[in-house]
Structure formats: C-alpha cells, structure tokens
Amino acid sequence: MENDMNKQEEIKEIDIHGKKYLVADIPANVANQFNVTNRLKNEAEEANYQNVKLASAHSYQDQVLGKMIEEAKLKPVEDPEEDPEK
C-alpha cells in the first residue's frame, strides 16, 4: 500500500499575475523565469523574517545590557563639553 503522504500532487496550473495557466502550455523560458521569481519572493520573505528576528534579539540584548549596567551600579563618565560650569 502506498503512503499518500509521500506522493506529491502534480501541479497542473500555476498562477502568474493573478491569472491561471496550464503548466503543459508554458514554454521552458517562462517556466524558468517563474521559478526564479518565485525563489526570489521566498528568499525576500526569509530575509525579512531574519531581519525581524535579529532586530528583536538586538532589542532584547540591549535591554539586558542596560539592566546589567544598573545592577553593577556603573556611573557614566561625564563629558566636560556638556558641563556648563566648566
């Protein structure tokens, strides 16, 4: 008995710019460009996810650093240019 989970459904139609086309009718160059466009879209979505993930991690780590500075009771060095009395 074949495992239906291992069978891939054959794609008969694809959607390009909101219109459906039969895969059998698509010339090789159009199919290749469709694949390139689809791959770029997927990679852009992955890059966006990675950017969000890194920004979130950076924000969290920055908060941790701030808490560590407070716990260590570190005092910032005073900048003489900012002190109006000197």
N, C-alpha and C positions, 0 to 999 in steps of 0.2 A: 504494500500500500504506500502510495506517495505521500509525503508530508506536504500539505498545502502551504505551510509556512515557508518552505524552501523554494517554491515556484514563484518566479517573478512574472507579474502580469505584463503581457506585451502591450506596449503603448501604440495605439493606432492613430491618435490625434494629438497635436500639440497646439498650444495657444500662443500666438505671436501677435503682439499689439492688440489684444482683445478679440482676435479672430482665430477660429479653429481651422487647422489644415490637416489633411491626411498625411501621415508620415510617408506613406508609399509614394505620394506625389512630390515630395520635397527633394530637390536636387542636392547633391553632396555638398556643394559650396554653401548653400543656405543652411543645411543641417549643421555644418561645421561652425558657421557664424552664430547660429542659435546656441550651440553648445558653449562657444566662447562667451557669449553674452550672459548665458545662464551661470556659468562658472564665475564670471566677474561679479555678478549680482550676489552670489553666495559668498564670495570672498569679501565683498564690501560689507555684507551683513556680519560676517565673522569679525572683521576689523573693527566695526562699530561696537560689537559686543566686547572685544578685547579692550577698547578704549574706555568703555563704561566700567569694566571690571578694574582696570588699572587706576582710573580716577577714584573709584570707591576705595580701593586698597590704599591709595596715597592719602586720601582724606582721613581714613581711619588711623593710619600710622602717624600722621601729623598730630591727631588728637592724642594718641598715646605718648608721643614725644612731649607735647605740652604738659600732660599730667606728670610725666617723669621729671620734667624741669621743676614743676611746682613741688613735687614730693622731695626733690633734692634741695629745695629752698635756694635755688640758684638766683642770683641777682644779675641783671644785665649791666654791662659796662656802660657808664654814662658817656655820652658824646659831648665833648666840650663845645662843639659848634651849636648844639641845641640848648645849652645853658645860657640864658640871657644875662646872668650875673657875672659871668667871667669875661 
